[in-house]
Amino acid sequence: MDQRTETTHGAAQPDACIGGRGRHFLFACLGIALSLLACLLAAEVVLRFLPVATGLWAVPVNAGQPIFRFSPNREFLFSRDWNFSLVNRARINNDGFINDEDYVENDPRPLLAVVGDSYVEAAMVPNQQTFYRRLGDQIKAKGRIYSFGASGAPLSQYLVWAQYAAQKYRAAGIAIVVVGNDFDESLWAYNTRPGLHVYVQGGDGRLQLRRTDYAPSPFRFLVRHSALGRYLVFHLHALDLARDAAARWGLVSSARAEMPQYVGNTAAAASPERVRDSYAAIAAFFDDLGKMVALPPDRIAFLVDGARYESAVAITERSYFGLMRAHFMAEASRRGYEVVDLQPRFVERSRDGKTRYEYLTDGHWNPAGHAVVAEALGASQVFATVFGGR
């Protein structure tokens, strides 16, 4: 072997070592990736046998389909928390709202339309135990009660559903549930959720109702069809955790950095700007209600939520929600609408020290809460006017 050959062979040995280490690293990465994939697939399979929330599947909202609602004619499963602490199975009807009853346009029986947010959507409550189905079972053949609601909807969206119910189904009366976050979230500055109608300030300075279009993203489509994806999003709130982490690292701005005290499912603090904007939203709502819904004021009732226990009354009345409650009820009464204040009804019944109106892990009305609301609406003048009585 000559000197040239020895030199060549000697130079090849380090290259071979480097190549070997590269292959070893590549195989290690592939092994980790395959192990991770196997774990994800195993989690997907296991979660498909557990009560993972399916989601409600909102349909696109646009000029051709301006009404926010859900994919019709399907069963869904509501579930929450990492351990599935609350589970309910229910149905989305032919018109895209959570109700065991299908809606019929040409039914001659009188109709009372119930409008609201997640308290009317009531995805966590067996449908037969919701306040509107309780009343529907009572009146039976005398009439109909249809519900129009979705989580996150504010007063501005209620206008659209009320108009829809009056025009499409010829509602003879409307009952609107009003809760703590309905006021400021009627404004684009406080609520940018796609698919809803909110108020924006026009060029003349007046508030104008504007639709925000919605189309499901590819990511949302993927989550809908993956049990693991739904578990991460609906049960572990992975997206919220990621946003919070990004805010802590200064990658995005976030109003969640300082979490305020909440009363009535909304921040308790009542800054002058928030109060001013909310008063403007309430005024715009009542102005538009008379224009958009062709029913006289004595055919429309407002069911106003409030404190549910005596110990919470003083705190509620000092909060933003308490201020809005008082102003909204006064304005509704001044304009001739019926106001059903739920607070005294809740408080009176809870004095037994046993009655609870919420689930242990969810702040919405449970069946006991819905029973109180059913009793209150059933005793209202609007209910009697629509279905006869008194």
Secondary structure as GFF3:
##gff-version 3
##sequence-region A 1 390
A	DSSP	alpha_helix	3	47	.	.	.	ID=ss1
A	DSSP	beta_strand	74	80	.	.	.	ID=ss2
A	DSSP	beta_strand	86	92	.	.	.	ID=ss3
A	DSSP	beta_strand	111	116	.	.	.	ID=ss4
A	DSSP	alpha_helix	118	121	.	.	.	ID=ss5
A	DSSP	three_ten_helix	127	129	.	.	.	ID=ss6
A	DSSP	alpha_helix	131	139	.	.	.	ID=ss7
A	DSSP	three_ten_helix	140	142	.	.	.	ID=ss8
A	DSSP	beta_strand	144	149	.	.	.	ID=ss9
A	DSSP	alpha_helix	155	168	.	.	.	ID=ss10
A	DSSP	beta_strand	173	178	.	.	.	ID=ss11
A	DSSP	three_ten_helix	184	186	.	.	.	ID=ss12
A	DSSP	beta_strand	197	201	.	.	.	ID=ss13
A	DSSP	beta_strand	207	211	.	.	.	ID=ss14
A	DSSP	alpha_helix	218	224	.	.	.	ID=ss15
A	DSSP	alpha_helix	227	230	.	.	.	ID=ss16
A	DSSP	pi_helix	231	235	.	.	.	ID=ss17
A	DSSP	alpha_helix	238	248	.	.	.	ID=ss18
A	DSSP	beta_strand	262	263	.	.	.	ID=ss19
A	DSSP	beta_strand	266	267	.	.	.	ID=ss20
A	DSSP	alpha_helix	272	292	.	.	.	ID=ss21
A	DSSP	three_ten_helix	297	299	.	.	.	ID=ss22
A	DSSP	beta_strand	300	304	.	.	.	ID=ss23
A	DSSP	alpha_helix	310	318	.	.	.	ID=ss24
A	DSSP	alpha_helix	320	334	.	.	.	ID=ss25
A	DSSP	beta_strand	338	341	.	.	.	ID=ss26
A	DSSP	alpha_helix	342	350	.	.	.	ID=ss27
A	DSSP	beta_strand	358	359	.	.	.	ID=ss28
A	DSSP	beta_strand	362	365	.	.	.	ID=ss29
A	DSSP	alpha_helix	367	378	.	.	.	ID=ss30
A	DSSP	alpha_helix	381	387	.	.	.	ID=ss31
###
